């Protein structure tokens, strides 16, 4: 879809909201189609895309999924990023929409801490090469016993887990790694290169 407009984001993007969305809309539409084809319709259910000139409260915040899954918020400067980062950031937000749209289902856990023998209820979607390795697990059927505690624990997952779950869901869907590039103090998502999200990144 062409090259990014600049190598790095312009901190004072001169684009109007209409121009920003004209640049970003093809990437979001393509992503929604890929997610839907993979069996994840949640990003396509987003009712509103909001371009918010006040969204960026740090050098690395370019987009966000509303906690209720109703809207995608993007900073105008997202349109100034290289295309791989636009795609990586939007794919990451798509992962959040899948996670938020399925309360209690997705967890990142050491394989040995999850009872995966009941295959009808729990599926390992990614990782878990050994019993100590983190794996993305999906509760295909939520537990009837202690359901309230299960949902409360899910809602109280740490930031590192929530963000990594979004990345892993995106990686499963698009078939490419979500990596992180840039200065250590300002790492942002990209497609196909860079290390995985480091712990403690905010």
Buried (B, 14 or more C-beta within 10 A) or exposed (E): EEEBBEEBBBEEBEBEBEBBBEBBEEBBEEBBEBBBEBEBBBBBEBEEBBBBEEBBEEBBBBBBBBEEBBBBBBBBBBBBBBBBBBBBBBBBBBBBBBBBBBEBBBBBBBBEEBEBEEEEBBEBEBBBEEEEEBBBBBBEEBBEEEEEEBBEEBEEBEEBBBBBBBBBBBBBBBEBBBBBBBEEEEBBBBBEEBEEBEEEBE
